[in-house]
Amino acid sequence: DDLIALNKPSGLAVQGGTNVAEHLDSMLEGLRFGASERPKLVHRLDKGASGLLLVARNAFSANRITKAFRNRKILKTYWALVTGIPAENSGQIFATIKKLGSPGNQKMRLTKNEGKYSETQFQVIERAGKRVAWLALKPITGRTHQLRVHCNLIGTPILGDGKYGGSRAFLEKIPNRNLLHLHSHSLGFEHPRGGWIKLEAPLSREMEKSWLYFGFNPN
């Protein structure tokens, strides 16, 4: 009655923009299911990322969930495959980042005296030698491309993330090597009407092939 949880596929943009012909926001009328209000986006994911995405079915729920995200009351866990192995099995990543660059070529960059504070907790779930690690990422803040920037910052870019990792983000002869291997796995939050709820989204078939290729069991 209040929320819809979607498992977004990689490659589908959440909102419109330059050269974006198809996006989730334009499809929300199809998720009305007889409600008096058009569903509202309360959550964002990168176009290349997959996984859990929340949509509110009414203004009341949209207001409650938006405030919960803003006040960092929603527990978010992402899964990622990264190239290389972090120096520590777990830890926190801190950085001040800001979107810089010319239109059409902008990206989030590390800054010292300006930008926004960002923080992520990470843990190594499993590793494939020194080649690839499966990380659980818990963003404390919610900056644009935060997890992609942070993984690259600790020397382990997300597999397939050429924007931030360059050539280091790619490995030969693996399934879906150009796919951004970042997945919104779970969300825990207070339901707008009360009571704690936790949601989990399974990997897509394409993502699962990569996990299994390295001997990881995501199920």
C-alpha positions in Angstrom: 0.0 0.0 0.0 2.9 2.4 0.7 6.1 1.2 -1.0 7.3 -0.8 -4.0 10.7 -2.4 -4.0 12.3 -3.0 -7.4 15.3 -5.1 -8.4 16.7 -2.7 -11.0 18.7 -4.2 -13.9 22.1 -2.8 -14.8 21.9 -0.4 -17.7 18.5 1.2 -16.9 18.8 4.9 -15.9 16.7 5.9 -12.9 16.0 9.5 -14.2 16.3 11.3 -17.5 19.3 13.3 -18.7 21.5 14.0 -21.7 21.2 11.2 -24.3 18.9 9.2 -22.0 15.9 7.9 -24.0 14.6 5.4 -21.5 14.5 5.7 -17.7 12.6 4.4 -14.7 11.0 7.7 -13.8 9.1 7.7 -17.1 7.7 4.2 -16.4 6.3 4.9 -12.9 2.7 5.4 -14.2 2.8 1.7 -15.0 3.3 1.0 -11.3 0.3 2.9 -10.1 -1.9 -0.3 -9.8 -5.1 1.7 -9.2 -3.7 4.1 -6.6 -4.8 7.7 -6.6 -1.3 9.1 -6.7 1.5 8.4 -9.2 4.4 6.6 -7.6 7.4 8.7 -6.6 11.1 8.0 -6.7 12.7 8.1 -3.2 15.9 6.4 -4.0 18.6 6.6 -6.7 21.1 4.1 -8.2 23.7 4.6 -10.9 22.6 3.5 -14.3 25.2 0.8 -14.4 24.4 -0.5 -10.9 21.7 -3.1 -10.2 19.6 -4.0 -7.3 17.2 -2.7 -4.7 15.4 0.5 -5.4 12.5 2.0 -3.4 9.5 3.7 -4.9 6.8 5.4 -2.7 3.1 4.9 -3.6 1.9 8.1 -1.9 3.1 11.5 -0.6 3.0 10.4 3.0 5.4 7.5 2.4 7.6 9.5 0.1 8.1 12.2 2.8 8.9 9.6 5.5 11.4 7.6 3.4 13.1 10.7 1.9 13.7 12.0 5.5 15.0 8.6 6.5 17.6 8.6 3.7 18.5 12.3 4.4 19.0 11.5 8.2 20.9 8.4 7.5 18.3 6.2 9.1 18.3 3.6 6.3 20.9 0.8 6.5 22.2 0.1 3.0 24.5 -2.7 1.9 25.9 -3.1 -1.5 27.9 -6.0 -3.0 30.8 -5.3 -5.4 33.5 -7.3 -7.1 36.7 -5.3 -7.1 40.0 -5.9 -8.9 42.8 -6.5 -6.4 42.5 -7.1 -2.6 42.1 -4.3 0.0 45.0 -4.0 2.4 42.7 -4.7 5.3 39.8 -7.1 5.6 37.5 -4.4 6.9 37.6 -0.7 7.6 36.2 2.8 6.8 36.9 5.0 3.9 36.7 8.8 4.3 37.0 11.4 1.5 35.9 14.9 0.5 34.6 14.7 -3.1 33.2 17.1 -5.6 31.9 16.8 -9.2 34.4 18.5 -11.5 35.1 18.6 -15.2 33.5 20.0 -18.3 29.8 19.2 -19.2 29.6 15.7 -20.6 32.9 14.7 -19.0 32.2 15.3 -15.3 33.2 12.9 -12.5 33.5 13.0 -8.8 37.0 13.8 -7.7 38.9 14.0 -4.4 39.3 17.5 -3.0 41.0 19.0 0.1 39.3 22.3 0.8 35.9 22.0 -0.9 33.3 19.4 -1.8 31.3 17.1 0.4 32.4 14.7 3.1 31.8 11.0 2.3 32.1 7.8 4.3 31.8 4.1 3.6 32.3 1.0 5.7 33.7 -2.0 3.8 34.3 -5.7 4.5 35.9 -8.4 2.4 33.4 -11.3 2.2 35.6 -13.5 0.0 38.6 -13.3 -2.2 39.9 -15.1 -5.4 43.7 -15.2 -4.8 45.1 -11.7 -5.3 43.0 -11.0 -8.3 39.4 -10.2 -7.2 37.6 -9.6 -3.9 33.9 -9.6 -3.1 33.1 -6.7 -0.8 30.2 -5.7 1.3 29.9 -1.9 1.2 27.9 0.2 3.6 27.7 3.9 2.6 27.2 6.1 5.6 26.7 9.2 3.4 25.1 9.1 0.0 27.2 11.1 -2.4 27.1 10.7 -6.2 29.3 7.7 -7.3 30.6 7.5 -3.7 31.2 3.7 -3.7 32.9 3.8 -7.0 35.2 6.6 -5.9 36.0 5.0 -2.6 36.8 1.6 -4.0 39.2 3.2 -6.4 40.7 5.3 -3.6 41.8 2.1 -1.7 43.4 0.7 -4.8 40.6 -1.8 -5.7 38.4 -0.3 -8.4 35.0 -2.0 -9.0 35.2 -4.5 -11.8 33.9 -2.9 -15.1 34.2 0.7 -13.7 36.4 2.3 -16.4 35.2 5.8 -15.5 37.0 5.7 -12.2 39.3 2.7 -12.4 40.6 3.0 -16.0 42.3 -0.1 -17.4 42.8 -1.5 -13.8 39.0 -2.1 -13.6 39.0 -4.7 -16.4 40.1 -8.3 -16.5 40.3 -10.5 -19.6 38.2 -13.5 -20.3 35.7 -13.1 -17.6 31.9 -13.0 -18.1 30.4 -9.6 -18.7 33.7 -7.9 -18.2 32.3 -4.5 -19.1 29.4 -4.7 -16.6 29.6 -2.5 -13.5 29.8 -5.1 -10.8 28.0 -3.1 -8.1 24.7 -4.3 -6.7 22.3 -2.8 -4.1 21.8 -5.9 -2.0 19.8 -4.9 1.0 18.0 -2.1 2.7 16.9 -2.0 6.4 14.5 0.8 7.6 11.5 1.8 9.6 8.4 1.4 7.5 6.4 4.6 7.1 3.5 3.1 9.1 5.8 1.6 11.8 7.8 -1.5 12.2 11.3 -2.5 11.0 11.6 -4.0 7.5 14.6 -5.5 5.7 14.6 -6.2 2.0 17.2 -8.1 -0.1 17.5 -8.4 -3.9 19.3 -11.3 -5.6 21.9 -10.8 -8.2 20.8 -10.8 -11.9 21.8 -13.8 -14.0 24.6 -11.7 -15.6 26.0 -10.7 -12.2 25.7 -14.1 -10.8 27.8 -15.6 -13.7 30.7 -13.3 -12.6 30.3 -14.3 -8.9 30.3 -18.0 -9.8 33.2 -17.6 -12.2 35.5 -16.6 -9.3 34.1 -19.4 -7.1 31.9 -17.1 -4.9 28.5 -18.3 -3.8 26.0 -15.4 -3.6 23.0 -17.5 -2.6 
